[in-house]
Amino acid sequence: MPPKLSTLIDRHENYYKSVEKPVFDKARRFYRGDFFRINAATPSNALAMLCSKNMVYAITDTAISSLLGPNPQVAAVPRNPESQEAAGAVNGLLEYIFDVNRMRRRAATTLIDAVLCKRGIFKTGWDVENDRPSIKAVDPSALFFDMTVRDADDCRYWIEATVISFDAFKERVAAGIYKIPDRADVRPDRYPRWLRPDNQQGQTDTIRDAFQWVTVYEHYDVERKIVQHYVRSVDAIVFEETLDYVPYSMYSLNQSGIDVSGISEVQLVLPQQETINDLLTHLKQISYLQIPRILYDKGLIAEEDLNSLVAAATGSYVGITPKNSEAIRSLNSLFFSAPTPDTPQGVIDFVARQENDMAYISALADANRGQVTGARTATEIAVVDAQMRTRLATREGHLNDAMEDVARKAFYLTRKHMKTQRMVRVSGSREWEKVDFASLQGVDSDFKMVGYSPLRKNPAVMIESLIQLLPQIRDSANFDHRIVDEQIAAGMGWPARALKPADQVADEGAAAQAAAEKEAMGGAAGGAPALAADAIAADEAAQGAPELPPELPAGGGAAFMSAKGL
């Protein structure tokens, strides 16, 4: 028998507060550059000497650019021939769903969560008001799951702490969505403190405390196939229905080797980041000590005379009263510089080593961090990309699995709930197709993430590849050369107006062909061209070839010019 829901929630909350929250809070602070625990008692001189280099932010930002393209795409893979015809429309539907849900932004948020807080989480639901799937990024702090398994697909339950306004809660009660037990009184509360990030910047907490909140625990029981909403203040389940799918798609960039909780990138490089901050603070102190300090002999000149000397304009005369007759003869030794420390080269080298270690642990090549130096060919860049991809393949695969799972659930919900007809652009063409409930019922597809590499999108790599492949592409009848040209323009970042409109190209091609045919026909009436044609005809006749019919002008069609200029 499963434990009581309240007991299960308490145990998960206690584990999160004691084990995971300190790690999550520290990673989030470091990402924001909040490295040092500063309070009112911290001396101002010590505060001024603190120095850091935010490698955590750099690693997070690079992970997003390396693993996530500017427009994440998932392609439908038909499971039977009958679904092949609908594949283009299904892909167009997925592009629409991803676009309206700002999928790139959602995926970037989950990637930041995965880098900092072990795991990224998507939640796919149905937006009744807009009649379409809804995709959100769930805070890892708010989602509990079965930690006795090693794979997210094997989780027996999921529990999400959702904090809603008291007004929204009352609206659900009034609409009959939530059922409150008799004589139960649900009272609003402050936003749960355990869900608030430590040392949060800004006025977020101040704004939150201006509202009244109710925490609702959404419990997805996979084994019993039910979903429940639980309110702790009244110890009651206020909502329950059958569970036909699990809305969460969770992934980790690094597996823990113990359970499904994962390991964050920041968790792996925290020692190096803290070492860098400590050493840079030390180097800053040394650098300040290297600024010359001017010492003077107090026995030679009075302090007021010294102040007059320092404040005097350049080239002016300053009268002083030496303390004794010997002081005049000793004024040339009045000032001298204090000794300054040397910059410890070993410390500088060690800082660089820590930075390299962080890049190595995170599998980030120099090119992806914007640190490619020297003349690199496109081929060399591609080799670097391939080497980096070898190490990033597992992490990229985890993200792709989650994105594919989101697409699978979004398509399932669309087939089940969609009421409004949609017009979507068929993927890979300019055509539009109607998509509605009936057209999707017979479609059986799986979904695969379209791979992305920022280096393969590099213009230098594209140009070099095109130089090698363009002759074969131009000579092949299997390519739609118009689409090839459009892809080249898009890949190079050229505006759409760089290509002539297709109608204009067709008209110009037809005109060129007509002019060529006219010129050829006109040439047959002249002297030399006709003689040449007669000679060819005589030669063909001698070889037994059939003569040209008299109605076909000599040379007709021989001067064909491609409308595409190929």
C-alpha positions in Angstrom: 0.0 0.0 0.0 1.4 3.4 -0.9 2.2 5.9 1.9 -0.3 8.6 2.7 0.0 11.5 0.3 0.7 14.0 3.0 3.5 11.8 4.4 5.1 11.4 1.0 5.0 15.2 0.4 6.6 15.9 3.8 9.5 13.5 3.2 10.2 15.0 -0.2 10.1 18.6 1.1 12.4 17.7 4.0 14.9 16.1 1.6 14.8 19.1 -0.8 15.3 21.6 2.0 18.2 19.8 3.6 20.0 18.4 0.6 19.1 20.0 -2.7 18.0 23.6 -1.9 21.5 24.6 -0.6 23.1 23.3 -3.8 20.4 24.9 -6.1 20.7 28.3 -4.2 24.4 28.4 -4.5 24.4 27.5 -8.2 21.8 30.2 -8.9 23.8 32.8 -6.9 27.0 32.0 -8.8 25.2 32.2 -12.1 24.1 35.8 -11.1 27.7 36.6 -10.1 26.8 36.6 -6.4 29.8 34.7 -5.2 30.6 36.2 -1.8 28.4 36.1 1.4 28.4 39.8 2.2 26.7 41.3 5.2 26.6 44.5 7.1 29.6 43.5 9.2 31.8 43.1 6.1 34.6 45.8 6.2 34.4 48.2 3.3 38.2 47.7 2.5 37.7 43.9 2.3 34.6 44.4 0.1 36.6 46.6 -2.3 39.3 43.9 -2.7 36.8 41.1 -3.7 37.3 39.9 -7.3 35.8 37.2 -9.5 35.4 35.9 -13.0 32.0 34.4 -13.7 32.8 31.1 -15.4 29.5 29.6 -14.3 27.6 32.1 -16.5 29.9 31.5 -19.4 29.5 27.7 -19.1 25.7 28.0 -18.9 25.5 30.4 -21.9 27.8 28.2 -24.0 25.8 25.1 -23.2 22.7 26.8 -24.5 24.3 27.9 -27.7 26.0 24.5 -28.2 23.0 22.2 -27.5 20.1 24.4 -28.6 19.6 25.9 -32.1 17.8 29.2 -32.8 14.7 27.3 -33.9 14.3 23.9 -32.2 12.6 21.5 -34.6 11.2 18.0 -34.2 10.3 16.0 -37.3 7.5 13.5 -37.6 8.6 10.0 -38.6 5.6 8.0 -40.0 5.2 4.5 -38.6 3.2 3.2 -41.7 2.8 4.1 -45.4 -0.7 5.6 -44.7 0.8 8.2 -42.4 3.5 9.2 -44.9 1.2 11.6 -46.8 0.3 13.5 -43.7 3.9 13.8 -42.5 4.4 17.3 -44.0 1.2 18.6 -42.4 2.1 17.0 -39.0 5.5 18.7 -39.2 3.8 22.0 -40.0 1.5 21.5 -37.0 4.5 20.8 -34.7 6.2 24.0 -36.0 3.1 26.0 -35.2 2.8 24.5 -31.7 6.5 25.1 -30.9 6.2 28.7 -32.3 3.1 29.8 -30.3 4.7 28.3 -27.2 8.0 30.1 -27.7 9.7 26.8 -27.5 13.2 28.2 -27.9 12.7 30.3 -24.8 11.1 27.4 -22.9 14.0 25.1 -23.8 16.6 27.7 -22.9 15.0 28.0 -19.4 15.1 24.2 -18.9 18.7 24.1 -20.0 19.6 26.8 -17.5 17.8 24.7 -14.8 19.7 21.5 -16.0 23.1 23.3 -15.8 22.4 24.9 -12.4 19.9 22.6 -10.7 20.6 19.1 -12.0 17.5 18.8 -14.3 15.3 20.5 -16.8 11.6 19.9 -16.9 8.9 20.5 -19.5 5.2 20.3 -18.7 2.9 19.7 -21.6 -0.8 20.3 -21.1 -3.9 21.5 -23.0 -4.9 25.1 -23.3 -8.7 25.0 -23.4 -9.1 28.7 -24.0 -6.8 28.7 -27.1 -7.5 25.1 -28.2 -3.9 24.1 -28.5 -1.1 22.4 -26.5 0.6 24.4 -23.7 4.3 23.8 -23.0 5.9 25.3 -19.9 9.2 25.1 -18.0 8.7 23.7 -14.5 11.0 24.9 -11.6 13.1 21.9 -10.4 12.5 23.1 -6.9 8.8 22.5 -7.2 8.7 19.0 -8.7 9.1 15.8 -6.6 9.3 12.4 -8.2 10.1 8.7 -7.5 13.8 8.6 -6.6 13.9 4.9 -6.2 14.3 4.4 -10.0 17.2 5.2 -12.4 15.1 6.3 -15.4 12.4 9.0 -15.5 10.1 6.7 -17.6 10.0 4.3 -14.6 8.8 6.9 -12.1 5.7 5.6 -10.2 4.6 9.1 -9.2 5.1 12.8 -9.7 4.2 15.6 -7.3 4.3 19.3 -8.3 3.9 22.1 -5.8 1.8 24.7 -7.7 1.3 28.0 -5.9 -1.8 29.9 -7.2 -3.4 33.1 -5.9 -6.2 32.8 -3.4 -8.6 34.4 -5.9 -7.8 31.8 -8.6 -8.4 29.1 -6.0 -11.8 30.5 -5.1 -12.7 30.7 -8.9 -11.9 26.9 -9.2 -14.1 26.2 -6.2 -17.0 28.4 -7.6 -16.7 26.6 -11.0 -17.0 23.2 -9.4 -13.5 22.1 -10.4 -12.3 21.9 -6.8 -14.5 20.1 -4.2 -13.9 21.3 -0.6 -15.0 19.0 2.3 -17.9 20.2 4.4 -16.9 22.7 7.1 -13.4 22.9 5.7 -11.9 26.3 5.6 -9.1 26.9 3.1 -7.1 29.9 4.3 -4.6 31.8 2.2 -1.0 31.9 3.2 2.3 33.6 2.2 4.3 32.2 -0.7 6.1 29.1 0.6 9.5 30.1 1.9 11.1 26.8 0.9 10.3 27.7 -2.8 12.0 31.1 -2.5 15.6 31.2 -3.8 18.1 32.1 -1.2 19.4 35.7 -1.3 17.1 36.5 -4.2 17.9 39.8 -5.9 15.2 42.5 -6.6 11.8 43.0 -5.1 10.3 39.6 -6.0 9.6 38.6 -2.4 8.2 42.1 -1.6 5.8 41.8 -4.5 4.9 38.2 -3.7 4.0 39.1 -0.1 1.5 41.6 -1.4 -0.7 38.7 -2.5 -2.4 35.8 -0.8 -1.5 32.3 -2.0 -2.7 28.7 -1.8 -0.3 25.8 -2.4 -1.8 22.9 -4.4 0.1 19.7 -4.8 -0.6 18.0 -8.1 -0.1 14.3 -7.6 0.2 12.1 -10.7 -0.1 8.4 -9.6 1.3 6.5 -12.6 0.6 3.1 -11.1 -3.1 3.8 -10.3 -3.5 6.0 -13.3 -5.1 8.9 -11.5 -4.2 12.6 -10.9 -5.1 14.3 -7.7 -4.9 17.8 -6.4 -4.1 18.0 -2.7 -4.4 21.0 -0.3 -2.4 20.6 2.9 -4.2 23.2 5.0 -7.4 21.0 5.0 -5.6 17.7 4.4 -8.0 16.9 1.5 -7.9 15.9 -2.1 -10.0 18.6 -3.9 -9.7 17.2 -7.4 -9.3 13.7 -9.0 -9.6 12.3 -12.4 -8.2 9.5 -14.6 -4.6 9.9 -15.8 -4.1 9.0 -19.4 -0.6 10.5 -19.8 2.2 12.0 -17.7 2.7 15.7 -18.5 6.3 15.9 -17.5 9.4 15.4 -19.7 12.5 15.6 -17.5 16.1 15.3 -18.4 19.6 15.8 -16.9 22.7 16.6 -18.8 24.7 14.4 -16.5 23.5 11.2 -14.8 24.2 10.7 -11.1 24.8 6.9 -11.4 22.6 6.4 -8.4 19.1 7.6 -9.3 17.2 9.8 -11.7 18.0 13.1 -9.9 21.1 13.9 -12.1 24.2 16.1 -11.6 24.4 19.7 -12.5 27.3 21.2 -14.6 27.9 23.8 -11.9 28.1 21.0 -9.3 31.1 19.6 -11.2 33.0 22.9 -11.5 32.2 24.7 -8.3 35.6 24.0 -6.7 37.4 25.5 -9.7 35.1 28.6 -9.7 35.8 29.2 -6.0 39.5 28.8 -6.5 39.5 31.3 -9.3 37.6 33.8 -7.2 40.0 33.4 -4.3 43.2 33.8 -6.4 41.8 36.7 -8.4 41.0 38.5 -5.1 44.6 37.8 -4.0 46.0 39.1 -7.4 43.8 42.2 -7.0 45.3 42.9 -3.6 48.8 42.5 -5.0 48.0 44.8 -8.0 46.9 47.6 -5.6 50.0 47.2 -3.6 52.0 47.7 -6.8 50.7 51.3 -7.0 53.7 53.4 -5.7 53.4 54.7 -2.2 55.5 57.9 -1.5 57.2 58.1 1.8 58.7 61.2 3.3 61.0 62.0 6.2 59.0 63.8 8.9 62.2 65.1 10.4 63.0 67.2 7.4 59.8 69.1 6.7 56.6 70.0 8.7 53.4 68.4 7.7 51.8 71.7 6.7 54.7 72.5 4.4 54.3 69.1 2.9 50.6 69.7 2.2 51.5 73.1 0.6 54.1 71.4 -1.6 51.7 68.7 -2.7 48.9 71.1 -3.5 51.1 73.6 -5.4 50.8 74.1 -9.1 53.5 72.6 -11.3 56.4 75.1 -11.7 55.4 77.3 -8.8 57.6 78.4 -5.9 56.7 77.0 -2.4 58.2 78.5 0.7 59.0 76.1 3.5 60.5 76.4 7.0 63.1 73.6 7.4 63.3 72.1 10.9 67.0 72.6 11.1 70.0 73.8 9.0 70.8 70.2 8.0 67.4 69.7 6.6 68.1 72.1 3.7 71.1 70.0 2.5 69.0 66.8 2.9 65.9 67.8 1.0 67.0 65.8 -2.0 66.3 62.7 0.1 62.9 63.9 1.3 60.9 61.5 -0.8 61.4 57.8 -1.6 59.1 55.0 -2.8 58.1 52.1 -0.7 59.0 48.6 -2.1 56.2 46.9 -4.1 55.5 43.1 -4.4 56.1 41.3 -7.7 53.2 39.7 -9.5 53.3 35.9 -8.8 53.4 34.3 -12.2 52.6 30.9 -10.7 49.2 32.3 -9.4 48.3 33.6 -12.9 49.2 30.3 -14.5 47.2 28.4 -11.9 44.1 30.6 -12.6 44.4 29.8 -16.3 44.7 26.1 -15.4 41.5 26.2 -13.4 39.7 27.9 -16.3 40.9 25.2 -18.7 39.8 22.5 -16.2 36.3 24.0 -16.1 36.1 24.0 -19.9 37.4 20.4 -20.1 34.9 19.1 -17.5 32.1 20.9 -19.4 33.2 19.5 -22.8 33.4 23.0 -24.2 35.8 23.6 -27.1 37.6 26.9 -27.6 35.6 27.6 -30.7 32.3 27.3 -28.9 33.5 29.8 -26.2 34.5 32.3 -28.9 38.2 31.7 -28.4 39.4 30.4 -31.7 42.7 32.0 -32.5 44.9 32.0 -35.6 43.8 31.3 -39.1 41.4 28.4 -39.1 40.0 26.9 -42.2 36.4 25.8 -42.3 37.5 22.2 -42.4 39.6 22.7 -39.2 36.6 24.3 -37.5 34.4 21.4 -38.6 37.0 19.0 -37.1 36.9 20.9 -33.8 33.1 20.7 -33.9 33.1 17.0 -34.5 35.5 16.4 -31.6 33.4 18.5 -29.2 30.2 16.7 -30.4 31.7 13.4 -29.4 31.7 14.5 -25.8 28.5 16.4 -26.0 26.6 13.7 -27.7 25.2 12.2 -24.5 24.0 15.5 -23.1 22.6 16.5 -26.4 20.8 13.2 -26.6 19.2 13.7 -23.2 17.8 17.1 -24.3 16.6 15.7 -27.6 14.8 12.8 -25.8 12.9 15.4 -23.7 12.0 17.5 -26.7 10.8 14.5 -28.7 8.7 13.5 -25.7 7.1 16.9 -25.6 6.3 16.7 -29.3 4.8 13.2 -28.8 2.6 14.5 -26.0 1.6 17.7 -27.8 0.5 15.6 -30.8 -1.4 13.2 -28.6 -3.3 16.0 -26.9 -4.0 17.7 -30.3 -5.5 14.5 -31.7 -7.6 14.1 -28.6 -8.8 17.6 -27.9 -8.5 19.9 -30.9 -11.8 21.4 -32.0 -10.7 24.4 -34.1 -9.4 23.9 -37.7 -5.9 25.1 -38.3 -4.1 26.1 -41.5 -0.5 25.2 -41.3 2.4 25.6 -43.8 3.4 22.1 -44.9 7.0 21.5 -43.8 9.5 21.7 -46.7 7.1 23.5 -49.1 5.2 26.7 -49.6 1.8 25.0 -49.5 -0.8 25.4 -46.8 -2.9 22.5 -45.6 -6.0 22.3 -43.4 -5.5 20.4 -40.1 -8.4 19.4 -38.0 -9.5 16.6 -35.6 -10.6 14.2 -38.4 -7.4 14.6 -40.5 -5.2 13.5 -37.5 -7.1 10.4 -36.3 -5.4 8.0 -38.7 -1.9 9.4 -38.3 0.6 7.2 -36.5 4.0 8.9 -36.2 7.0 9.0 -33.9 9.1 12.1 -33.6 12.9 12.8 -33.9 14.8 16.0 -33.0 16.4 17.8 -35.9 20.1 18.1 -35.0 21.9 21.4 -34.7 25.5 22.5 -34.6 26.4 26.2 -34.3 29.8 25.5 -36.0 28.1 23.7 -38.9 26.1 26.8 -39.4 29.2 28.9 -39.6 29.3 30.8 -42.9 32.9 29.8 -43.5 32.0 26.1 -43.2 29.0 26.6 -45.4 30.9 28.4 -48.1 33.6 25.7 -48.2 31.0 22.9 -48.4 29.1 24.7 -51.1 32.3 25.1 -53.2 32.8 21.4 -53.1 29.2 20.3 -53.6 27.7 23.0 -55.9 28.8 21.5 -59.2 27.2 18.2 -58.4 24.0 19.9 -57.2 23.8 22.1 -60.3 24.3 19.1 -62.6 21.8 16.9 -60.8 18.2 16.7 -61.9 17.1 15.4 -58.5 17.4 18.8 -56.8 14.9 21.6 -56.9 17.4 24.3 -57.6 15.1 27.1 -56.4 14.9 25.5 -53.0 18.7 25.0 -52.9 19.1 28.7 -53.7 16.7 29.7 -50.9 18.5 27.5 -48.4 21.9 29.0 -49.4 20.5 32.5 -49.0 18.9 31.7 -45.6 22.1 30.0 -44.4 24.2 32.9 -45.3 21.9 35.3 -43.6 20.9 37.1 -46.8 17.6 38.9 -47.0 14.8 37.2 -49.0 15.0 40.0 -51.5 18.4 38.8 -52.6 16.6 36.2 -54.7 14.4 37.2 -57.6 10.7 36.2 -57.2 10.0 32.8 -58.7 7.5 34.3 -61.2 10.0 36.8 -62.4 12.6 34.0 -62.9 10.1 32.0 -64.8 9.1 34.9 -67.0 12.7 35.8 -67.7 13.5 32.2 -68.6 10.6 31.9 -70.9 11.6 35.1 -72.6 15.2 34.0 -73.0 14.1 30.7 -74.5 11.7 32.4 -76.9 14.5 34.8 -78.0 16.9 31.9 -78.5 14.3 30.0 -80.6 13.6 33.1 -82.7 17.2 33.7 -83.3 17.7 30.1 -84.3 14.8 30.3 -86.8 16.0 33.6 -88.2 19.5 32.1 -88.7 18.1 29.3 -91.0 16.9 32.0 -93.6 20.4 33.5 -93.8 23.4 32.2 -95.5 26.0 30.6 -93.4 23.7 29.0 -90.8 21.6 27.4 -93.4 24.6 26.0 -95.2 25.8 24.5 -92.0 22.4 22.9 -91.4 22.4 21.6 -95.0 25.8 20.1 -94.5 24.7 18.3 -91.3 21.6 17.0 -93.0 23.6 15.7 -95.9 26.0 14.0 -93.5 23.1 12.4 -91.6 21.5 11.2 -94.8 24.8 9.6 -95.9 24.9 7.7 -92.6 21.3 6.5 -93.0 19.7 8.9 -90.6 16.2 10.1 -91.3 15.9 13.5 -92.9 14.4 16.4 -90.9 10.7 17.1 -91.8 10.4 20.3 -93.8 8.1 21.9 -91.2 10.8 21.8 -88.5 13.4 24.6 -89.0 17.0 23.6 -89.0 18.6 24.2 -85.6 15.2 24.4 -83.8 15.6 23.9 -80.0 19.4 23.5 -80.3 20.1 26.7 -78.4 18.0 26.0 -75.3 19.0 28.2 -72.3 18.0 27.1 -68.7 15.5 29.4 -67.0 17.6 29.0 -63.9 20.8 29.9 -65.5 22.3 26.5 -64.7 
